[in-house]
Amino acid sequence: MTATITTRVLSGFDDPSFGPTQWERLLATGPTNAVFLTHEWQSAWWKAFGRGELLLIAVERDGEIVALAPLFTEAGMVYFVGSGGSDYLDFIGDISEPEVLDALLLAARERVAGFLGFVFYHVPDKSPTGRLLNEAAARLGLRIFDEGDQSAPTLEFTADKSNAVAAANKKSLVRHEKFFARDGTLKVQHFRTSAEMLPHLDEFFEQHIARWASTPSPSLFNDPAQRNFYRLLTETAADAGWLRFTRVQWQVRAIAFHFGFSRRGDFMWYKPSFAVDLARHSPGEVLLRQLLFAAIEEGAREFDFGLGDEAFKSRFATKVNRVRNWGLYPPAAVTHHESRTT
């Protein structure tokens, strides 16, 4: 008997029919099981940055949810929730069946007055979603565009972690740590709970702002919405067990911080800061060394440096993943798309 495929739009992140537990289980069945797709991250992001209309579209096969598209729509366009600050995004669950992906895209399209298109940011190349979107575009009469990619360097740990230990013991990292240990007391604190983390967030924000103040790229924490998001995430996700916050203290002051994640064997470098007045002694490298040791101790399988091709990452990475932006547009909107991207 042919399965019945239906769609419905959840009432929000607190929809009683599909809570965090069901979300986590569904996420585990998809190709991209990343922090940025968890219920905690997605709901905190929407609270902090949400605009337009939220579209949490679920596909059910014979009454059971098999896939979810966490979307929002603004000005005729449809995007993933988390588009901005999320390194990896994707659909949640199994979209490998053409009927499932088509149902998600058609349901979203039908909900948007004056529909102009979809832009799906930061889809990992290792996910089949890019290929599936190309196939779906052909079936649905949409034009699809590759709208650019970014690199995500990663240090893969060997089975015995020897390469990770070697990375942590690189001469430059050890030398900089020795400076601080020689000329004062060096203390490293790793926090996991909101009670431990929240008291240090303001100091972290201020240090990050000072670090980037004299550069062409001011700190994101100049924006109150960003500070609010990090507080929300700390409050809502700490109990999920994957938040990691590190504070490096030298003498009586914090010289570096890191706000990151450790989940399913992936230890992720996400948002670091360091005392800019000590830059010539590289407190950031002291921080990195301690995070590598923390990842080893946790039994991580890899140290993910996240998006960006900063030179320091190439000193440690053993592979480079890529994420890609996909744009899907009805033929009538292609002219609009091309004028928007030229």
C-alpha positions in Angstrom: 0.0 0.0 0.0 1.3 3.5 -0.9 2.3 5.6 2.0 0.3 8.8 2.6 2.5 11.9 2.6 1.1 15.0 4.2 2.5 18.3 5.6 1.6 20.6 8.4 3.0 23.7 9.9 3.9 23.5 13.6 2.6 26.3 15.8 6.1 27.2 16.9 9.1 25.8 18.8 6.7 25.1 21.8 4.3 23.1 19.7 3.0 20.5 22.1 2.8 17.8 19.4 6.5 18.0 18.6 8.8 18.9 21.5 12.6 19.0 22.0 12.8 15.2 22.6 11.0 14.4 19.3 13.1 17.1 17.5 16.4 15.5 18.8 15.3 12.1 17.6 14.4 13.3 14.2 17.6 15.3 13.9 19.6 12.1 14.5 18.0 10.5 11.3 19.3 13.2 9.0 22.6 13.8 7.3 23.5 16.9 9.2 23.2 16.4 13.0 24.8 19.7 14.0 24.5 21.9 17.1 23.0 24.6 14.8 20.0 22.4 14.0 19.2 21.5 17.6 15.9 22.7 19.1 17.9 24.8 21.7 19.9 26.6 19.1 17.1 27.1 16.6 14.6 28.4 19.2 17.1 30.8 20.8 18.1 32.1 17.4 14.4 32.7 16.5 13.8 34.5 19.8 16.8 36.8 19.3 16.7 37.4 15.6 13.4 36.2 14.2 11.7 38.3 11.6 9.0 37.8 9.1 6.9 34.6 9.5 8.1 31.4 11.1 7.5 28.2 9.0 8.3 25.0 10.8 7.0 22.6 8.1 6.7 18.9 9.0 6.2 16.1 6.6 4.3 13.1 7.9 4.3 9.7 6.4 1.2 7.8 7.5 0.9 10.2 10.4 4.5 10.1 11.6 6.9 13.0 11.1 9.8 12.0 9.0 11.3 15.4 8.1 11.1 19.0 9.2 12.0 22.2 7.4 12.9 24.9 10.0 12.2 27.9 7.8 11.1 31.5 7.9 9.8 33.8 5.2 10.5 37.5 4.7 9.7 39.7 1.7 8.8 36.8 -0.5 11.9 34.8 0.2 12.3 31.7 2.3 15.3 30.9 4.4 16.5 28.4 7.1 16.0 29.5 10.6 19.6 30.2 11.8 20.7 32.0 8.6 23.3 34.2 10.2 25.8 32.9 12.7 25.1 29.2 12.1 28.0 27.4 10.5 26.0 24.4 9.3 22.3 24.3 8.2 20.1 21.7 6.6 16.7 20.0 6.6 16.0 17.9 9.7 15.3 14.2 9.2 15.2 12.1 6.1 14.4 14.0 2.8 15.9 11.4 0.5 12.5 10.4 -0.9 11.5 12.9 -3.7 8.0 13.1 -2.4 9.2 14.3 1.0 11.4 17.1 -0.2 8.9 18.2 -2.9 6.2 18.3 -0.2 8.3 20.5 2.0 9.2 22.9 -0.8 5.7 23.1 -2.1 4.2 23.6 1.3 6.5 26.5 2.0 5.9 28.1 -1.4 2.2 27.9 -1.0 2.4 29.8 2.3 4.3 32.7 0.9 2.4 35.5 -0.8 4.4 36.9 -3.7 6.9 34.0 -3.5 10.3 34.9 -5.0 12.4 32.0 -4.0 14.4 30.0 -1.5 17.9 30.6 -0.3 19.4 27.8 1.8 22.7 29.0 3.4 25.5 26.8 4.7 24.5 23.4 3.5 27.4 21.0 4.0 28.8 19.6 0.8 29.0 16.2 2.5 25.2 16.2 2.9 23.2 14.9 -0.1 20.9 17.9 0.2 22.6 19.9 -2.5 22.1 17.0 -5.0 18.5 16.5 -3.8 17.7 20.2 -4.2 19.0 20.1 -7.8 16.8 17.2 -8.5 13.8 18.7 -6.8 14.2 22.0 -8.7 14.0 20.1 -12.0 10.8 18.3 -10.9 9.1 21.5 -9.6 10.1 23.8 -12.4 12.5 26.0 -10.4 15.8 27.4 -11.4 18.7 26.5 -9.0 21.9 28.4 -8.5 25.1 27.7 -6.6 25.5 30.9 -4.7 28.9 30.4 -3.2 30.7 28.3 -0.7 32.9 28.6 2.4 35.6 26.4 3.9 35.4 24.7 7.3 38.8 23.4 8.4 38.9 20.4 10.8 41.5 18.5 12.7 40.6 14.8 12.6 41.9 12.9 15.6 43.7 9.6 15.0 42.5 6.7 17.0 45.1 7.1 19.6 44.8 11.0 19.6 48.6 11.2 18.9 48.1 13.8 16.2 45.9 15.9 18.5 48.6 15.8 21.2 51.2 16.8 18.7 49.1 19.7 17.6 48.6 20.9 21.2 52.4 20.6 21.8 53.4 22.6 18.8 56.4 24.8 19.8 54.6 28.1 19.3 51.7 27.1 21.6 54.0 25.8 24.3 56.3 28.8 24.2 53.4 31.3 24.6 51.9 29.3 27.5 55.3 29.1 29.2 55.6 32.9 29.2 52.4 33.3 31.2 53.2 30.4 33.5 56.6 31.8 34.2 55.5 35.3 34.9 52.4 34.6 37.0 49.8 32.1 37.9 47.9 30.6 34.9 44.5 29.1 35.6 42.2 27.5 33.1 38.5 26.9 33.9 36.1 24.9 31.7 32.4 25.5 32.3 29.4 23.6 31.1 26.4 24.9 33.1 24.5 28.1 32.8 25.1 28.9 36.5 28.9 28.7 35.8 28.8 30.5 32.5 26.4 33.4 32.9 28.4 35.4 35.4 31.3 35.6 32.9 29.4 36.5 29.7 29.6 40.3 30.1 33.4 40.2 30.6 33.6 37.9 27.6 31.6 40.4 25.5 33.7 43.3 26.6 36.9 41.6 25.8 35.7 40.6 22.4 34.6 44.2 21.7 38.0 45.5 22.7 39.8 42.8 20.7 38.1 43.9 17.4 37.6 47.6 18.1 40.7 48.8 16.0 40.0 46.4 13.1 37.8 46.8 10.0 35.5 44.2 11.5 33.9 45.4 14.8 32.8 42.8 17.3 29.3 41.3 16.8 28.7 42.0 20.5 28.3 45.7 19.8 24.8 44.5 18.8 22.5 44.0 21.8 20.6 41.3 19.9 23.8 39.2 19.7 24.5 39.5 23.4 20.8 38.5 24.1 21.2 35.5 21.8 24.3 34.2 23.7 22.5 34.7 27.0 19.4 32.9 25.7 21.5 30.0 24.4 23.4 29.7 27.6 20.1 29.6 29.6 18.3 27.1 27.3 21.1 24.9 26.0 23.4 24.4 29.0 21.3 21.5 30.2 21.6 19.8 26.8 25.2 19.1 27.7 27.0 20.4 24.6 27.9 24.0 25.6 31.5 24.6 26.5 32.8 27.9 27.9 36.5 28.3 28.8 38.1 31.1 30.8 41.9 31.5 30.9 43.1 33.6 33.9 46.6 35.0 34.4 47.4 36.6 37.7 44.1 38.3 38.6 42.6 38.9 35.1 41.0 36.9 32.3 43.2 36.9 29.3 41.1 34.7 27.0 37.6 33.2 26.6 36.0 30.7 24.4 32.3 30.0 23.8 32.0 26.7 21.9 30.4 23.3 21.7 31.2 19.6 22.1 28.6 17.2 20.7 28.6 13.7 19.2 32.4 13.6 19.1 32.8 17.0 17.4 34.6 19.6 19.6 33.9 23.0 17.9 35.9 26.2 18.0 33.2 28.9 17.7 33.7 32.3 19.4 37.1 33.1 21.0 38.4 36.3 22.5 41.6 37.4 24.1 43.1 40.4 25.9 44.3 42.7 23.0 46.9 44.4 25.1 48.7 41.1 25.5 48.5 40.2 21.8 52.3 40.0 21.4 52.3 37.1 23.9 49.5 35.3 22.0 47.0 34.4 24.7 44.8 33.1 21.9 47.3 30.3 21.3 47.3 29.5 25.0 43.5 29.2 24.8 43.7 27.0 21.7 46.2 24.6 23.3 43.9 24.2 26.3 40.9 23.5 24.1 42.8 20.9 22.2 43.6 19.2 25.5 39.9 19.5 26.6 38.8 17.9 23.3 41.3 15.0 23.8 40.1 14.5 27.4 36.5 14.3 26.3 37.3 11.7 23.7 36.4 13.9 20.7 36.9 12.5 17.2 37.6 15.8 15.7 38.3 19.5 16.4 36.1 21.6 14.1 37.5 25.1 13.5 34.2 26.2 11.9 33.7 28.5 9.0 36.6 30.6 7.7 40.0 30.2 6.2 42.1 32.1 8.7 45.8 31.2 8.3 46.2 29.7 11.8 43.6 27.0 11.1 45.7 25.6 8.2 48.5 24.9 10.8 46.3 22.3 12.4 43.6 21.1 10.0 43.9 17.7 8.4 40.9 18.3 6.1 38.7 21.1 4.8 34.9 20.7 4.7 32.8 23.0 2.6 29.4 24.5 3.0 27.4 25.9 0.1 24.5 28.3 -0.5 21.7 27.2 -2.8 19.2 29.5 -4.3 16.0 28.1 -5.9 13.7 30.5 -7.9 10.7 30.3 -10.1 11.5 31.4 -13.7 9.6 34.6 -13.4 11.8 35.6 -10.4 15.2 34.8 -12.0 15.6 38.3 -13.3 15.1 39.6 -9.8 17.6 37.1 -8.5 20.2 38.0 -11.1 19.8 41.7 -10.5 20.2 41.1 -6.7 23.5 39.2 -7.1 25.2 41.4 -9.6 
